[in-house]
Amino acid sequence: MPKQYGQGCPVAKSLEFLGERWTLLIVRDLFTGPKKFQDLLGSLKGVAPGVLSSRLKVLEDHGIAVRRLYSDHPPRAEYALTPKGVELRPVVRALAIWGTRYLSHDRVLVHNRCEQPIEMAYYCPSCDERLAADEASFRPTHTRAKNGRRRPRRVSQAAR
């Protein structure tokens, strides 16, 4: 059972299911395309089959991954990321960048064209600008229209 932090913070809410051991590594492996259970067992050295099964179920329950049968007799399934799961790519990339910078002294993640280390940044697609962390803040998901009624805040497809 995933740990419940009991906080409304989006980071805490996300970590309640994504922070379990092996979960983001499963997501990482699914970025390259659908995988069979045995493929994941092979790529995630040390994960127990029961743990892998449990983590895949949690990812399915949260709409991050989907299980698809590719054979009826015998029943065989593969796992793939949903569009919601694919949106975790920047999270995994940020961890890769941070890890190569501070933990992995034998590798560095670089821009292929200029061979310089890369970094993650906040980006506003509306303004086409990179932002410093202090230039971004949380807002309620609803705003008030001029007539005082609540209306949903618009979020572009790119930001989702």
Phi, psi and omega in degrees: 000125180301147180290136178258120180275338180069028179239149179276353181301133180301328178294313179297316179300317180294317182291341179303329176239331180279341184277356177293145180305136178084341188299308181290335176290325174296313178301314179306314182291332180281347177299332182275359178129174182302146180226144172280158179307314181296326177297316180294319177302320181290324183276338181254073183304124176103347180281135177282145180306321179295322178292316178300315179300316180296315180295320177297321179296317178297318178297321176295313182300330181264006177074021181271322180229160178229144178258128181233132175283130175248355176211133179273323183230105351287159180295125178227139184233157171230159182244141179219156176282144171277171174305323177298320178292321179298330180291354174279353182308313179298328179294311180294320177297318179298319177295322178296316180296313180297317181297320179290330180286320189244343186239330185253098186276358179255002180218154172216142178268119186236160172285124185301324184289314185252355178065019179263148178302144180258165178219161177266153180211153169289144182221134175256109181292335179292317181266350184055050182227145167279144184238147169284157182302325181283359177264005179234144178208160178283146175226157173299155182283351178240144175241168177260131175285168180300334179274005177091350179282150176282140175223151179294143175286136179285133175232124182291158177303320183295329182279344183282000000 
